[in-house]
Amino acid sequence: MKLDFLFIATVFTVSALDNPYGNWKPAGPNGVRGPCPMLNTLANHGFLPHNGKDITENDTVSALGSALNFDEEISRLMHKFAVSTNPAPNATTYSLNHLSRHNILEHDASLSRADAYFADPAIFNQTVFDQTRSYWKGPIVNLKEAVRSRLARLETSNATNPTFTLSALGKTFGLGEIAAYLAVLGDIPSATAIKARLVYFFENERLPVHLGWTKLSVLSKTDFTDMLQRVANATEKVSGEAVEPVKRDSIIGLHATLSE
């Protein structure tokens, strides 16, 4: 019996080492989460501190690198964005609930959250997400469908939220959210993603490993800004409205804007 127990324990230990995504659990009673599904997911998987609190730059770089293969430059920039939401002066860390502070990084017309006027944006909203996914018609989500879903959310939010606002930064982050899920959960060359993987990710805040997802070879700032430009171009084409071109240093420029 003791040998059987040791064998089972060894199997589970080896499996956990082979599959770092297998150690998943939602936030506990003292944990916090925010409006960013991916950062919540990384905390649920244990790549970020599971309680979602006091996340350091090293935590962010390690999590984004280990789980998603973001390169160090973009990971450090993402940490600086997140720290800008910490209300403490001269902060160097952030907690996931800090990201819910309205109109800093969090914005109206989310793909999976109600506007802050209606509800806590840290909480996944099935009704909102159902509108988003209704524009994903087939098993593969393409760039045009992704853009149309975001434009629909903008229209609904603008029509129903009496305090609707969307800053230039919020607009860029809205484009960036599409670029991120197509790049991280999909295929960069074709700008497509398997719908089942996207739905599973958003609804469970869990990486869809069991659906065949694997992390990128690497995601650099150049990769991301290229995808962001493709999203901006598609948005302009679908909406008929001009979208400001994405600059090569746009991510750095956005950070500078946050720091002013």
N, C-alpha and C positions, 0 to 999 in steps of 0.2 A: 504493500500500500504506500509506504514511504517513497519507494522508487517510482511508483506511478505518479505521485504528487510532484516529485522532482522533475520527471519527464515533462509533465504538463507545464510546470513553471518555466522550464527551459524553452519549450516550444513557444510560449507566449512572449518570453523575453526576446528570442530570436526574431519572432514575427514583428515585434515593436521596432526592433532595430532595422529590419528590412523595410518596414512600412512606417515611416515617421508620421504619416497622416492618419494612422490608425488610432492614435491617442486623442480621441475627440470627446468633449463633453461641453454642454452649454454652461453659461455663467452660473456660479453658485449664488447663494443668498447675499453674500458680501461682495460679489463681483459687479462690474459695470460694463456696459456696452454702449456703442454710439451709433451714429447714422451711417457709418461706412461699413457695408457688408463684408468687404475684404479684411479690414483690420479686425472686425468681430470674429471672422472666420479664423484668422491666424491666432487669436486668443483662444478660441474654442479648441483648436488643434494643439495648443500649447507652444506654438512658436513664439508668441508674445506672452508676457505674464498672464496666467489664466484669469486672474482677477481684473485684468484690464487697467491696472493702476500704475502710476509712476513709471512710465515706459521711457527708458533711456535711449540715447542715440545708438548705443551698441545693441540694445534690444531690437530696435527697428531695423538696423542694418542686417543683423543676424537673421531676423525673421523673414524679411523680404528676400534676402539672399538664399537662405536654406529652403524656404517653402516654394518660392516663385522664380528664383534665379534673376532677380533684379541686380544690376551691377551696383557697386558701392556708391558711385556718384549720385545716381537717381535715388537711392535709398536714403542717403544723407539729406538730400533736398526734401524728400517726403517727410522726414522727421522734422525739419525746420518748419514746414507748413503746419504740421500737427501741433508743434510747440506754440505756435502763434495763437492757439485757442486757449491755452492755459492762462487763467486770469491772474495768476501770481506774477509779480514783477520779476524780470530777469530769469524766467523759468528756463530750465534745460530739459525738463521731462514733461510728459502729458499723460492724462488718463483718457480712456476712450469716451467717457461722458463729457469731457471738455469739448469734444468735436461737435456736440449738439448745440453749442452756443450759436444762436441764429445770426445768419448773414456775416459770419466770418468765413468759414469754409462751407458749413451747412447752408443750404439754400432751398427756396421754394421749387416746386415742380420736380421733386425727386422721382426716380424710377420705381422706388419700392417703399417710400415713406410718405405719410401724410405731411402736408405743410405744417410748420410749427404753430400756425394760427389754430389749427384743428386738433392736433395731438402731438405727443412727444415724438420727435423725429428719430429718436434712437430705436424705436420699436417698428419692426417690419409690419407693413399694412397690406393685407392680402387684396383688398379692393383696389388699391393703387397699383399694385403689381399686376393684377389681372388686366387692367387697362394697358399697361406696358406690353405684356405678353400677347395681348390680342392682336398686335401688329406683327407678331412673328408667325407667319402663316404656315410655313412648312417645317420639316425636320431640321433644316439648316437656316439659321438667321443670317441674312446678308446685310451689308452696310446700309442699303436704302431702307430696309425694314427697321433697323436699329435707329436710324435717324427719324423716321416717321413716328416711332413710338415716343421718342423724346419730344418731338414737336407737339404731339397730342397731349402729353402731360403738361407742357407749357400752356397750351390753349385751355385745358381744363382748370389748371391752377389759376390762371389769369381771370377766368370767367366766374370762379366760385369763391376765391379767397379775397376778401375786401382789403386785406393788407398786402396783397401780392407785390413782391419786389424781386428784382433780379439784377444784381450789379454786373459790371463787366467781368469781374472775377468769377461771379456765380455762373455767368454764361460760359466762360472758358472751362470751369470745372464741370459743367454739364456736358460739354463736348468731351472733356477728358474722361468722364465716367464711361462713355461709350467706347472710346479708344482703349481704355483699360480692360474692359471685359472682353472686347474682341481680341486684344493682344494676349491677355493672360489666359483666358479660358478658351480661346478660339485659335484661328490660324491667321498669322500676320500677312502673308502674301496675298491671300484671297479676301481678307477682312471679313471672314465669316466665322460662325461658331455653331456647334451642335446645340439645338434648342434644349434638349433634355438636360444637358450639362448646365446651361444657364439657369433653367428653372430650378433644378436641384440646388444649385449654389445659392440663389437668392432666397428661396423658401426655407432652406435649412442652415444657411451660413456655415456650409461645410464644403470642402473641395470634392468634386465629383470623381474621385479616383476610381470608384467601382464602375463608373461609366466610361472608363478608358482614358480619362484625362491624365496628362503628364505635364510636368513643368517645362517651361521654355529652356532652350539651350542657354540663352541669356537675354535680358531686356536692358538696353542702354537708353540714355536720354535721347539719342538720335532716333532709335527705333520708335520711342514713344512719340516724339514730336512729329515724325513722319506719319504715324497713324493718326495723330491729332489733326494734322493738315488734311488727311483724307476724309476724316469725319467732317471737318469744317467745309471742305469742298462739296461733299454730298449734301450737307445741310443747306448750303446756298442753292444748290441745284434743285432740291426738293421744295424748299420754301419760297424760292424766288427772291429772297432777301440777301443783301450783301453780308458776308461774314468776314471780319478782319482776318487777314492772313496770319498764319502762325509763324513766329520767328524762331530761328534755330535756338536762340537762348531764351525762349518764352518761359520755360520753367524757372530759370534763374530770375527773369524779369518779374514773374508773378511773385516770387519770394521777396524781391525788392519792394514790390507794391505792398505786400503784407507788413513789411518792416517799417514803412514810412509812418 
